[in-house]
């Protein structure tokens, strides 16, 4: 057993070519670890945790990340506004089309240039339609499933970004 000091918070500072995976109130440690692992594998510049997201240093998150937690910067912030003030364009993700007034663009046709973050929401509620994002994107589906699991959706999106920016 060991007692360790938590790493200090990093300042929100990004380059014009960075992209981030932004997770709002993700509750399941396995999902968070998987998303961090996918972000690292896809070359994300970092992962931003917003609000009451699960503890990123819990043992289950660390196991699910397969060590990726040690290779990708992780920030914890209170609101999406902090990212926008840092100049980050935010793509909110949704599985809904024209529900709540949303008209999302396919992630496959979105402009993925410059500094941006892809925002994924809580497993049960998704991302609030009133969230302060610049635009909405979706992963198009042809089957009858209502939506993808947050870790799966984040992985599909991250790998598409890696391919598009490749």
Secondary structure, DSSP 8 states (H G I E B T S, - for coil): ---------------TT-EEEEEES---HHHHHHHHHHHHHTT-SEEEEESS---TTSHHHHHHHTTGGGTS-EEEES-HHHHHHTT-EEEEE-S-SSGGG---EETTTS---SSEEEEE-BTTTBS-TT---SEEEE----SS-S---HHHHHHHHHHHHHHHH-
